[in-house]
Amino acid sequence: QVQLVESGGGSVQDGGSLRLSCVASGRTDRRYAMGWFRQSPGKEREFVAAIGWSGASTRIGDVAKGRFSVSRDNAKETVYLQMNSLKAEDTAVYYCQGPYGYWGQGTQVTVSS
């Protein structure tokens, strides 16, 4: 089993920044990619960003291009999502996905205009 714990969410004003963290524990016995997704009320969960094991390979979703970046620290088993130039439409619960398809519980991000 894998446990994923997100943190770093909160309330910011339009144009602000936040950095989310996701710490993995448990069955992390192999190299694994990590991903960030988000879900707003009434909408389906959508892809935000992903990063390979080494950190050299990243993919940013259309909703985040040019504003968000993803990184990781394998020594800490942590992946980060740096979010800049936040907009009201970025308001959502942000989830990380880890090895074997496990999900975290999510962290709320609220952007006010």
C-alpha positions, -999 to +999 in steps of 0.1 A: +000+000+000+010+036-007+002+067+013+002+101-004-003+132+017-007+166-001-002+199+016+003+236+008-031+245-004-049+276+008-065+308-003-047+333-024-057+363-046-057+364-083-021+365-095-006+349-064+015+318-060+013+286-040+036+255-038+019+222-032+038+192-018+030+155-019+048+131+003+048+094-005+053+065+019+047+028+022+053+007-008+076+030-027+100+003-036+104+010-072+110+040-094+077+057-101+063+087-119+041+111-100+013+132-112-009+162-102-046+164-110-074+187-099-111+187-097-136+215-094-172+211-082-193+197-111-163+190-132-143+159-140-108+154-126-082+169-150-045+165-156-022+192-143+013+179-144+035+148-142+071+140-135+093+110-141+114+093-116+146+112-123+129+145-126+143+150-161+110+143-178+081+165-170+047+171-187+025+201-180-012+201-189-028+227-210-045+242-180-011+249-164+014+256-192+035+287-187+024+291-151+030+259-132+060+237-128+066+203-112+097+190-094+106+162-070+131+154-043+135+116-042+154+117-010+123+131+007+099+111-015+082+144-022+069+159-054+061+196-057+038+217-078+048+253-080+018+274-091+023+310-103+000+336-118-030+318-102-064+326-116-099+321-102-104+292-125-075+274-108-098+270-078-101+232-072-090+203-050-056+192-061-046+156-059-014+138-064-012+103-079+017+080-072+028+044-077+003+017-084-023+044-091-028+055-055-043+089-048-038+114-020-067+129-002-063+163-019-056+198-009-080+227-015-067+257-035-090+288-037-081+318-058-102+349-053-104+377-078 
